[in-house]
Amino acid sequence: MSDGGTNNQNHKQLSDIPFSVLDLAPVVEGGKAADSFRNSRDLAQHAEKWGFNRFWLAEHHNMEGIASSATSVVIGYVAEGTSKIRVGSGGIMLPNHAPLVIAEQFGTLESMYPGRIDLGLGRAPGSDQATARALRRDLGTNGQEFPQLLEELREFLSPSTSAPRRVRAVPGEGLSIPIWLLGSSGFSARLAGQLGLPFSFASHFSPEYLLPALDLYRSSFQPSEVLDKPYAMAAVNIAAADTDEQGRYLATSMEQQFLNLIRGKTGRLKPPVDNMDELWNEHEKYAVYQQLKYTFAGSKDTVKQKLQTFLDDTEADEIMVTSQIFDHQARLRSYEIVGEIARGE
């Protein structure tokens, strides 16, 4: 595998790799969490039909516009409504939890939906300090304990040995649940490489370190019983529609969401607007565009071209798509278009 440069003459095509879905179970203005869960399951059912590889949900807390805080519960709801697509976490913020609890939760999910569950792990709190305190997280840590927590979790999931264990994950012990490391910096990239685990980078909101992190992951990779070569997934935001103008219009909901985050606010996903310049100043506009560098909005041809350039630059083994689109039918149409692109249509 290349180190991520663009001089390789044998670039992958979009139809050569799997595409997957990252869903934040968005709660829209005027909507409720119950609506979000039904929409997420409906999206997963369509994604399965359109050939997407996996459907991940993310752990966030104290955010009015994201309903997937009880991530493993929502994974079970989505898995129950589908039959083939892999369902998992993108991710579980491991320092928020006892590793034994996560081993049991995902052991339960894998027992219910065998061969379909992914366990993506992150080391950030997924929340602010007050929320971290409410989660009983040790505020004196900064994620450096993540390797030890990961080792403990993997031990709980590993097959039993001749020496009896005092504490066992039941269910969980001995089950084959793929573990992914997620990250937006070099820490998890290096760790995933050293452990020979698949790696997913959060380039949909943290684009600047994407290429260095992929290089670090690939250069530090050591073959393991899990992988014999690196496997990297990268995330992008997509608002695809039948015209460029419509795609750009749909993307303004996500731009408003990030604008609020920059202003220190949270809220439900807002309807799209005709003119973002009425809402932000030049500094805020620049900051939002920096964070949303890998956001591809527009028609099928426009999105396809941008996705191919992204694949050329990253040589990703898989692309994960997230679409914070206000209208559910428009969100479905966006993923339908991505599915067509992925199938080479």
Beta strands, then each sheet from edge to edge (+ up, - down):
strand 1: 19-23
strand 2: 54-57
strand 3: 86-93
strand 4: 117-122
strand 5: 179-183
strand 6: 199-201
strand 7: 232-240
strand 8: 295-298
strand 9: 318-322
sheet 1: 8+ 7+ 6+ 5+ 4+ 3+ 2+ 1+ 9+
end
